[in-house]
Amino acid sequence: MDKEKVIHSYPIFPLSINVLPGAYLPLQIFEPRYLDMIKNSLAKEEGFCIALAKNNNEAMGGLPDHHNVGTYVEIVDFNQLKNGLLGITVKGLNKVKILERWKQDDELLLANISKIKELEEDLSDDPSYTEIWDMLKEISNHPEIKRLNLEIDLKNAINVSYILGSLLPLTPAEKQIMLEFETSTEKLDYLKSVIKKLGG
């Protein structure tokens, strides 16, 4: 089972895309509230949470409508883009559960979150998932993937599922389903079904 540890007051960034733990996501920042969020995150050496937005723009109470399971991320790179916007790259670190939420005066969404510690299992020798491990090994040896410097732990089924899920052409909704599963076997079984659908 997932274990939760309550921590407090991180910014929530609702987006139409999401990122899995262990993966990287490039973003362009232009709204003043999010520019301030990035500035504060860098100054405090803290991250924020990315949550997949739902179809409705706002839920009851005037707060953005998004999934309550997201990913805690930290900024690993930033630069000024040619279009004048701030470009950042974040890395997903932890699955989180989003609890109480509120807005600052500048409309930035904040929340208390539970950082979820997921059970690490070694399923590398499980014949049920041989195709998963073989596929990740093959993809991770591609020169373009090597340049990403992903931290791949083949003895950790959670890591394997998230890294492969981030490299395959999953939709944000499919990534969200995988993120919300509690066990590594649920995530791996779901990946197998997605790979089959993709024709793998």
N, C-alpha and C positions, 0 to 999 in steps of 0.2 A: 504494500500500500504506500501511497505517497505520504510523506511527512511534511507538515507545514510549520513554518516559523514566522510569526508576525513581525513585520518591520513597518516603518511608518513613512508616510508622506513623500511618495515619489510622483513626479509628473507622469501623466498618462497621455500617450500620443496615439489617438485613434486614426487608423489608416485603412485604406482599401486593400492593402497588402500586409503580409505578416512575415515574421522571421522565426525560424526554429532555433533552439539552443545549439550553439556550436557553429552556426552559419553566419554569414556576413550579409549586410543589406546596405546599398548606397542610397542616400536620400538627398533631395534638394530642399533647402529651408528658405522660406521667404516671409512667412507671417511674423510680425514683430513678437508675438507671445512665444513662438517657438525659437526665434533667434535668441531671445532672452533665456529660454530654457537651456539652449545649447551652451550659452555663455556661462550660466550658473553651473551646469553639469561639469564643464571643463574646470571651472574655478574650484569646485568642491571635490573634483575627482570622483564624482558619483554618476550613476546612469539614470535611466528613466525606463518606462514600460511602454512597449508597443502592443496595442490591442486591435484586433480586427474589427472594423466598423460593421455594423449591421445596415440593412437597407434603409431603415428610418434614420433621418438626420438627428433627431433628438428624441430621447425617451421622456417619460414623465418627470416633471421637475426641472425641465430645461437643460438637462445634462445630455451629452452625446450618447447615442445608443451603440454599444459595442459588446463584444463577448467578454465575459468576466474571467476568462483564462487567457493570459497573454504571456509575453516574454520580457524579462528584464534584460536590457541591453546597455552596453557602454560604448562610448565613442572611441574608435581606434585610429581614425584619420579624419582630417578636414582640410578643405582648401577652397579658394575662391574660383568659381567656374567661369568659363568664357562668357556665359550669359549674365554674369554679374551676381548670380545667386551663390549662397553658401552651400558647398557640397560637403557632406559628411558620410563616413562609413561607420556603421555600428556592428557590433558582434553580439549575437544572442548568448546569454550566459545561463539564465535560469527560467524554468517554467514558474509562473506566478498566478495566484488567485487574487483578483481585484475585489476589495471589500468596500468600505465606506468611501464615497466620492464627494468632492466639492470643487467649486471654481474659485480661483483668485479674482481680484478686481480686473486683471487684464484678460480674463476668460480662459486662462490656462487651467486645464483639468488636473486636479491632484487626487490621490487616493491612498488609503492604507492598503498594503498588500501583504499576502502571505507568500513567502518564497518557498517553493515546493522542492523538497529533496526527494528525487526519484531513485528507486532501488536499482542499483547497478548489478547486472547479471551477465555472466559469460555464457553465451549460447553459440559460440563460434563452432562448436563440435556437434551441434544439434542438426541432424540431417533434414529436419523440417525447414531449416532456413539456409541451407547451403547456397541456394541461388542468390540470396540477399548478400551474403558475404562475398561470393564470387563477383557479383555485379559491382559492389563497392570497390573491391580491389582493382577491378579492370578500369572503372571510371577514374579512380584516384590516381592511376598511373598515367593518365593523359596529361601532356605538357601544360595545357591551359588550366587544368584542375590543380596541378602541382603548384602553379603560381599563386593559388589562393591561400596556400599555407594553412590548410585546414588541420585541426588537431583531431586525428582519427585514432580511436582506441578500439581495436578489433576485439578486445576482451570485455567491452562494455556494450551490451545490446541496445541500451538507450541511446548512446552516442552513435552507434551504427545506424539506427533507425532515423535519427534526426539528420545526420549528415547525408545519407542517401536520399532522404525525403527532400532535402534542400537542393540536391543536384538533379533530381528528376523533375520533369515539367508538371509538377503538381499545381493545382489551382490554390488560391488562398483558402478556399473553403475546405479543400482536401487536407491542406497543412493544418488547419484548425482542428479538424476531426482527429488527426494523428496526435496533435499536441494535447488534446483533452483526454485521450485514452490514458488510463492509470498505469498499466503494466507494459513491459517491453514486449511481451508476446502479443498483446492486443495491437501495438504499433506495428510489429513485424507482420502479423497476419493481414493487417490493413494494407501495408505496403505491397505484400504479395498480390492482393486483389487489384491494386492500382497498376502494378506492373503487368498483370495479365490483361487488364483493360487496355493498356498502352501497346499490347502486342508483344511483350517481352517473354 
